[in-house]
């Protein structure tokens, strides 16, 4: 068949007679659980893939079809559905082949076309660490996976076969792919519950990155296992005998070996020698029912000594990836420490295959709930992407979630929530509902009041106390939340708060300008207002006010549009000053400029700043004095009577004779007057004189003048003046 025969073949020739026979072992695996119609569809997918890659070879010289065939075999071992197997066979045909997405849609239906398209796009991603491209690609990857979980299943199996044959790549690419596997694909496989594949991925990557360490660990494991083989066999037989004699007839007891990368990770993280890590051996008990799980637990606890605080019930409280089991640690024969996992056989399948087990047992309610639980994180990625401000923020959230351990918490109604380890009541509130997080003001854990920044622990009952009134969110919350959902929601709320403040500031600016023409904003409504907004090019008054507050538009120009909109133009009057009351202007919190440091009682000017909202300057500050009459963002301002006592920062420049102890004397003057010193900068003027720039805190202009007078009266002082950034 020629290179150009494929498009016609795709469109016309794929009838039953023209299909290629499936390889015998492949066919045998597929026939074990799929019907004839499904086998025919898979045969068609194999034929398309074979001809699409007919002239392509892998780096080891083998025909390229061997790769998609092996990927599909992995999915067959997982007992995946027909469309997943077809997608695995076809996952590379959209790259460098005369096959289109429309071709696949016509031949195999929309599901296969979408899965193949999703995997193909992921195959083009460059996940090199630390680049802007990385975060954008990770975002695309996660969102593709969230649309159809089978995309991630095919992609992980694709990566698994590539890791099995990685020795044919250049060494630098081997390292790159292996690091990517450990950092992303291993945690991703764990997140969706595919423990067996995760273990193999990590071990293959570890052997590639650290071949010598891997070899040494494998030798040590083999040596250690050989020396303890007899006692391990004896314990396994004893466990099975005890269970059967107590009525658990259909039971299997298996040894559970740790993978080498998990051993290596424990050695590094716990700073323990290899001998201590290997002292604990694992066993898995498989039974038929949940009832048998708990009965088995009671039986082995009667015959062996449980180790305190080493029991976990993941059946009652499953992990977020769908994993269920009872975990316990015991002292067996001769005080030999062992770890035991007790599961039903269905639970064991889910533990091994994760989300894939949902397709194996999708008629069974137990596994449907586990499948839904395992996909919850992936489907939540879409919502997370909407709430994050940048791809980098999204990528960091995803990577954090992938690498995190979990705690399991109860609501007062008994609902179970799985959160990242280190989660606080704020994390819990946002996990329940965004509105609950936005209004949280307190928390009770196990009926006791606790602070909002406390770390929650597995098994606690958490009750959130919320406020019915709106309040400003504290930006410091970002310092003690750990979940991506909470962090994104808080950032979204803070951005909205900034917008709200800007809108209030913009209203102040526009009202001030309109007052110059004898008008008020309240006079503008209905059709005339809409006509004015259309002429300006904004969709709403709120948008216009926000733009004004952010400095994107000029108040005087906008006011002119408002005058003309009502066909009113009066002589411009002097602008009435805005009132600073309790460090706010009409409920908008103000900031005080660092350049001139105004204090209560100073002659001041209000400036609408693009980034910082309304900023108060001293009237003589060179930053504003030259713009007062030219820029409508500068407004005259006066102080109101403040009900709350505030401390204002001020800067004073002091020159003194350069004598021993002069700085100490200055400090004593401030201390006796109960004036707090923020910072001190010193300089040598010449051999006789020294200069000091001192930042202090005062309640008003009067207190500032009093302390400056006391400094001037000191014997060694030659001058003392205030620094307000004048010309």
Secondary structure, DSSP 8 states (H G I E B T S, - for coil): --TT-HHHIIIII-SGGG-----HHHHHHHHTT--HHHHHHHHHHHHHHHHHTTT-B-TTSSBTHHHHHHHHHHHHHTT--HHHHHHHHHTTTTSSSS--HHHHHHHH-HHHHHHHHHHHHHHT----TTSHHHHHHHHHHHHHHHH-HHHHHHHHHHHHHHHHTGGGS-HHHHHHHHHHIIIIIHHHHHHTT-HHHHHHHHHHHHHHH-HHHHHHHHHHHHHHHHHHHHHHHHHHHHHHHHHHHTT--S-EEEEE---HHHHHHHHHHHT--HHHHHTSEEEEEEESSHHHHHHHHHHHHHHSEE-TT--EETTTS--TTS---EEEEEE-GGG-EEEEEEEEHHHHHHHHHTTHHHHHTTTSHHHHHHHHHHHHHHHHHHHHHHH-SSHHHHHHHHHHHHT--EEEEEETT--EEEEETT-BHHHHHHHH-HHHHHTEEEEEETTEEE-TT-B--TT-EEEEEE-SS-----GGGGGG---HHHHHHHHHHHHHHHHHHHHHHHHHHHHHHHHHTT--GGG--HHHHHHHHHHHT-S-HHHHHHHHHTTSS-HHHHHHHHHHHTT----------EEEBTTEETTEE-EE-TTT---TTS-EEEEEETTTEEEEEETT-HHHHTTTTT-TTEEEEEE---SS---EEEEEEEEEE--TTHHHHHHHHHHHTT-EEEEEEEEE-SSSEEEEEEEEEESSHHHHHHHHHHHHTSTTEEEEEE-----
